[in-house]
Amino acid sequence: MEKGFEQIISWQKARRLNTEIYRVTGNSSFGRDFALKDQIRRASISISSNIAEGYGRKTDKEFIYFLNVA
């Protein structure tokens, strides 16, 4: 079985964080500030996205760069 970025513990934790961020920002106190809600959600998504992006790069150096960005 080939390992993918989905097997990376940090990516799994980032996905759980995404779920929690969406739950928390879905309540009425965030509903009034659409820009803040959107920014927080996009920031949480960028963590898992950067891990996945880095995994797909050709070199370890590039992967490490994306892990640092995440």
N, C-alpha and C positions, 0 to 999 in steps of 0.2 A: 504494500500500500504506500503510495506516494504521500509525503507530508506536504501540506499546504500551510498558508499563513493562518488558517483556522485552528491549527494545532498549537499556535504560539499562545502561551498563557496570558501575556500582556494584551493580545488582541481579544481573547475571551473576556478578560476583565473590562476592557474598553467597551465591548458590546453590552455587558451588564450595566456599566455606567451609562451608556446611551439610553437603555431602557429606563433606568432610574431618573435620568435627567428629563426624559419625555414625560414621565409620570409626574414629577415635581412641577415642571413648567406648565403642565396641563391644568393646574388648579386655578381658581379664579384670581388670585393675587398676581399671577403672571399674565393672565388674560388681558389685563388692561394695558400692558406695555409690550406690544407686539415686537418692537425692535429688540428689546432686551431678550425676550423669549427666543426669538430667531437666532440672535447672536450666541446665546448659551447653547442652544441645540446644535448649531453649526460647529461650534468649538468642540463639543463632545464627539461629534461625528468625525471630525478631522483626526482624532487620535487613532481610531481603528483604520481610517482611510490611509493615513500615512504609514502605518505598519504594513498594510496590504500592498501599498505602492512600493515600499522599500523591498519587500519580499520578492517582488517581480523584477527587480533590477538585476543587472548582470554581475555586479561585484559586491563583495562584502563591504567595501568602503561606502558604496552608495546606500546599501541596506542600513548601515550604521548611521549614516546621515539622516535618513528618514526616521529611524528610531529616535534620534535626538530631537527631530522636529516634533514627533508625536509626543 
